[in-house]
Amino acid sequence: MASSAHALAAATPASRDKYVDLLRVASLGTVVLGHWLMAAVSVRGDGRAEVGNLLAVEPRLQLLTWALQVMPVFFFVGGFSHALSYRSLRRKAGEHGEHGENGGGAPYSVFLRARLQRLLRPTVVFIGVWGALALALQLAGRQGGLLDVSLRLVAQPLWFIGIYLAMVAFTPPLLRLHERYGWGAFGGLVAAAGLVDVLRFGFGVPYVEFLNFAFVWLAVHQLGFLRADGKLRRPYLLAGAGLAGAVLLVAYGPYPLSMVGMPGEKISNMAPPTFALLCHGLWLVGGVESLRGPVQRWLRRPRVWRAVVAANGVSMTAFLWHLTAMLGVYGALLALGVRLPEPATGVWWAQVPVRVVVAGVVTALLVTVFRRFEQPSAVVLGESGVSPAGARPAAALGVTLCLFGVLGLSMVGFGGLLEGRTAVLIAVRVTAPVAVAMTLVGWLLVERAGRGRPAAAAT
């Protein structure tokens, strides 16, 4: 891995935006660290373990989420990368006479496969491993305590995968809107997100809030398009406006302080996303963009850049398995009879560095086992191959199935596979087996639609 990272770092073209790569790694790393810190595992009087949230135990710490809830940065980086990738494929398709914009299949199906390989392959492996483990444990009659909690919690971060799938799928039409209207396309999404909250909180319109899963996150994603075209020239203005908006909305509106979901809260800024979370995203994007100059100079150091390249190569695998590592550490402590201190006490805080280091080591071991599934294969396009007829609808259907399958699994978890335990995804009840099946079928459709076939055979 080290030699591969060294070679990739040495071959990096001068035109590459290294800062974007750092933001991708840093945002996922911050989420991982935040999850490790927020987990408040304790043992009840009856001996059963439960996992709480440190932010609920210490509400004063919720203000930290204004810096640590960095998923908007990752989605912003995604918009930047998707714009460059789709334009590159569109240009190559035009050079080879393929009709990607008019339903010919390329580059849309190829774009989906190229962007989703490093996302879906490790995700499918993660789902397969945990699904098989959950089924084996249930057949063996092993249940209760931290195990049941783990089967539910390890799937929760998959919501991020589902949202990212939607962003990839909507890139072509939203990029065309951006190329035509620029800031106007972004403004339209912001206005739509605001209107949703007005209808939700001002008029009590049912179910309308779920539209902000699209409007809020796609607005942040749209900022990545603007960044790709060099139109974020005064990021400090974006940061100031976003911060001011978030402060005012939380202070005078119905929005909670925490920018992550809290157990038992009536209103969450995350599920579904609110206009306050959108303002938070604007301030974060503007903030990190304001730091671009000095950080880019730091990234010119070969050793620093090699570390970023190496981390980028395994970041999705680490994200998928980091909760498995953390819960495994706690499970081992309980199995060894170690007494867990009460969360947020002095002893608990003193043990935080040790728990984080051990969870990091376990995550590294899991990454060593599963990282090969994150490696993408070559994209076939143009003279070496063409997309088969029907590739575009097959790819669209595939990504839709993956989207709902992954989101459904993030809600229902891996517990109760044989009992048909359900969760409500928007207004539809889903079970874990159905969610897994949708994800697998969708992944196969995306892979097949974007693989292409030899040019000679196509003619």
N, C-alpha and C positions, 0 to 999 in steps of 0.2 A: 504493500500500500504506500509506504514511504517513497519507494523509488518511482512509483506511478505518479504520485503527487509532485515529486521533484521534476519529472519529465513534463508533466502538464504545466507546471508553473514556469518552467524554462521556455515552453513553446507558446506562452500567452502572447497574443498580438498586442502591439502598443495601443491599438484602438479600443481594447476591451475596457469596460467600465468596472474596475476592480471594486469600487465602493459598493456597487449593487450586490456583488457577491458577498462582501462582508456583511451587508445588511441582512441578507438571506440567512446566513449562519448565525449572526448575533440575535436576530429575532426569534428563531427556533430555540437557540440556546437559552434565551431569557425565559421563554415559555416553560422549558424543561425545568430550569432552576426554580421558577415560580411554583410549579406543581409540587416539586420536592419540598419547598418551604411551607406551602399552604396545608399540606397533609398533616392533620392533627389526629394521630392514632392513639386511642386510649382503650383501657380495659374496664368494662362496667363491673358492678358489684357481683353479677352472676357469672363473671368470667368470660363473657363474650366480648370480642374486640369490635370496635367501631371506628370508622374513619370520619372525622369531622373536618371543619375548615378553620384554619387559624384566624382568618379574617372575621369569622363569627365569634370566636373566643375573644379576640382583641379588635373590636370594631374601629379603634383609632388607626389601625394599620391599613384600613381600606383606602386611605389616600394614596398609598404606595402603588395602587393599581393604575394610577394616572401616569405612572412611568413604566410599570412592569407589564401592563396589558398591551403588548406590542404586535398582536396579530395584524392590525391595520398596516404595519410596516411590511410584513411579509406579503400581504395581498397587493400593496403598492408596488413592491419589487416584482411580483408576478405580472402585473400589468405592463411594466417596462419590458420584461423578458418576452412576454407573449406578443407584444407589438413587433419587436425585432424578429422573432422567430416566424411569425405569420407573414410578415412582409418579405422575408428572405425566401420562404417557400413559394409565395405568390410570384415573386420575381423569377425564380427558377422555373416555375411552371409556365410562365409567359415565354421564357426563352426557348422552352421545348415544345411550345404550341399546345399546352394543355389548358383546358377551359375551367379553371378552378372556380371562378366567380359565377359561372352560369350553370352550375349543377353537374359538372363532369366528374366530381368526386375529389379531384386534387385541386388545391392543396388542403381542403378542409379535413378529409379523413386522414391524410398523412400528418397534418398538423396536430390533430387530436392524439394520434398514436405517438408522435414524437414528444409531445409535451407531457403525456400521461404515463409513459413507460416508467420513469423513475418515481412516479407517484403510485400507480396502480399495482405494479408487480410486487414491491415490498408490502403493500397493503394487503393484497390477496394472500401472500404467504403468511402475514401476521394473522389474518382472519382464519386461514386454514389451520394454523398451529393451535390457536386458542380455541377454535371450534372443536377440533379433535380432542384437545385436553379437557374441555368442558364436558363433552359427551362421555369421555372415559371416566371422569370423576363422578358424573351422575350415575352411570351404570354401576360403578363400584360403591355407590351409596355414600360418597364422601361429600359432606356439605356442612354449612354452618360457619359462623364466626367470620374471620377475615377472608376465608375462601369465597363465601358468597359475595362479600363486598368487592373482592378483586374481580370476580367474573362480571360484575356490573361496571366497575370503574375503568378497567383497562380499555374498554370500547369507547368511552366518552370522548377522547380526543379525535375520534374519527369524524366528528362533525366538521372539523377543519378541512378534512379531505373532501367531504361532500361539497362544501362551499367552494373550494378551489376547483373542483370538477366543473361546477357551474360557470366559474369565471373563464376557464379554458373554452368551454362550449360556446359562450357568448362573445368571445373575443372577435371573431370576424365581423358580425353586424355592428358591434359597438365601436370597433376600430374604424369602420366606414363612417359611422356617425361622427366620430372624433375628427376624421380627416375632412369632413365637410363642415362641421360646426365648431371644432376646437373646444374652447372653454364653455361654449353653449351646451354641448352634449353633457359635460360634467355638471353644469348648472341645472340641467333638466333632471338629472338623477337626484341631486341635492333637494330640489324643489319637491320631487315626488316623495322622497323620504320624509320631508317636513309635513307634507299633506297627509301622509299616512298617520303620523302621530297626532295631527289635529283631528282627524276622523276618529282615531282610537280614543284619545283622552278627552277631546272636546265634545264629541257626539256619541261616543260609545258604540261605534260601528263594530260588529263582531267579526272576528277573523281577519280584519284588514291589516292588523299588525304583522302578519306573516309575510306580507309583501316586502317588508323591510329587510328580510333575509336577502332579497335581491337588491333593492335600491341602495341600502347603506353600503354593503360590501362592494357592489359594482361601482359605486361612486368613488370609493377608495381605489379600486382597481383602475378606474378611468384616469386617476392622477398619474398612474404609471405611464399611460399613453402620452400625457402632457410632458412628463419627464423625458420620455424617449425622443420627443421632438424639441427638447430644450426650451419649453415654455414655462418652467417653474423658475423664473428669473429672480423673484423676490420671495423666497420661501419663508422669511421671517414674518411677512404679512399674513401668510397662510397660517403659520403657527400662532400668531397673536390673535387672529380672528377665531381660530378653532378653540383656543384656550379660553378666550373671553366668552364664547358661546357656551362651552361646556360648563363653565363656572356659573353663568347666569341661569342656565337650564336646571342645574342641580340645586342652586340656591332658591329659585323661585318656582320651579316646575315640579312635576310629579316624579322626577327621576332620582334614583338612589345615588349615593356617593360612589359606591363600588362600580368599577368598570368591568368586573367579572361577575358571573352569577353567584348568588349567595343562597344557601339552603333556607327554604321557608319564606323567602321574600315574595310579596305580591306582585311587584314590578321588578323586572330585571333589565339592565341595559344591554344584556347579551342575547337573551333568548325570549322573544325575538329582539334583534338589534333596535336601538332607539336613535332618535336624532341626536341625543346627547352623546352616544357612542360615536356617531359620525363626526361630531365636532371634536371629540377626543382624537379620532383618527387624523383629522386635519392638522391638529396641533402637533401630533407625533411626526407625521410626514414632513411638515414644515420644519420641525425641530431637527430631525436627522439630516434633512437637506441643507440646513444652515451650517452643519458641521462638515460638509463634504470636503471643502478645501484642505483643511489641516489633516484630516484623516487620509485623504488620497496621498498626501506626501508621506505619511507613515507607511502606507501600503507599498510604496516603492522599494522598501527593504525586502530583499529576496527571502529571508527567513520568515518574515511576517506573511508574505504572499503565499509561500508554500504551506503554511499552517492553514490559511483560509481555503486554499484549494483542497487540502486533505479533508478538512471539516465539511466542505461542500459535498464531497463524494459520499459521505455517510450520514448526512444531516437528517434525511427522511427516515432512515432506518433507526437512528437514535431517537427521533421523535416518537416513532411508533412503539418502541420498546421501553421507554424511560419509566413509565408507570409500572410496567411489569417488574423492572429492576427495583423500584422503590418499595413496592408491596412485597416483593421477595425478601428484601432486607428486613422489613418489619415481621414478616412471617417467620424468618429464621430466628429473630430475637425472641419471639413468643414461643417458638418450638424449644428453644434453649432455656426457657424459664426466666429470661431477663425481665425484670420489672420495668415497665415503661413509665416515665414521669408524666405528670399531668401537663398537657399542652400549655405553652406560654409561661411556664414557671422558669425560675432561674436555671434549674438543672436541665430542663428541656432545651433552653437556648444554648446551654453549654455543650449539649450533645449534637446540635445542628451541624457543625462542621464535619464531625465524624460520620454522621448519617449521609450527608451529601457526598463525601468522598467515597464511601462504600457504595452508594447507589451509582456514582459515576463509574466505579470499577466494574460493577455488575453490568451496567449499560454497555461499557466498552467490550465486555466479553460477548454479550448478545450481538453487538454490532459485528464483531469478528465472525460470528456464525452466519449472520443473515445479510451482510453487506453486499454480497455478490448479486443479490436480486435487485439492487438499486442501479446496476450498471446498464445503461441503454444500449440498444443495438443500432446499427446504421439505418438511416432513413433512406428508403428507396423512392426515387422520383426521377422523372424525365426519361432520358435515353436508356437508363438501366431498368426501367420498369414503369408501369402506369397503374393507376387505381382501377379496379374492376368496376363494371357497371353496378350502380346501386350502392356504391361505397359511402356516398354522403348520407343517405337515410339510415344505412346500417350503423354508421359511426354515431349519428345523432341519437338513434335508439339506444345504442350501447352506452353512451355517456349518460343518458337519462336514467337507464336502469342502474348504473353504478351510483349515480347521484342519490337516488331514493334508497337503494340498498344500503349504502354506507351510512347515510343519515339515519335510516331506520335502525341499523345495528348500533349506532352510537347512543340511541335512546333506550333500546330494550336490553342491550348487553348480551353476554353469553350464558347467563343463568337460565335454568328452566327450559332447556332445549326440547325435552320430551313432553313437557306439560303444555307447550304452546303459549308461554308467557308473552303478553303483548304490550306494546306501547303505542301511543297515538302520535303519528307523524302528520302534522297539520290537522286533517280531519279523518285520516285513514288509520286503522289499526294494523300494525305489522308485527310479525313474529321473527325471532332470530333465524330460523331455517329459511323463511321466505326472503329475508334481507340478504342472507348469505347467497342464496340462489340467484337473486337479482344482480348482486355484485359480480358473481362469477360469469353469468351469461353476458352481462354488459361488458366486462373486461374482454371476453373472447370476441365479441362483436367489434370492439374498438381495435383489437389486435389484428383481426382478419381484414377489416375494412381498410386499415392504413398500411398493410404490408405490401400491397402492390403485387404485380405479376410480371413475368418477363415480357418485354415489348413484342417479341416475335410471336409469342402465344396469343397476345391480345389482338394481333392483326390477323 
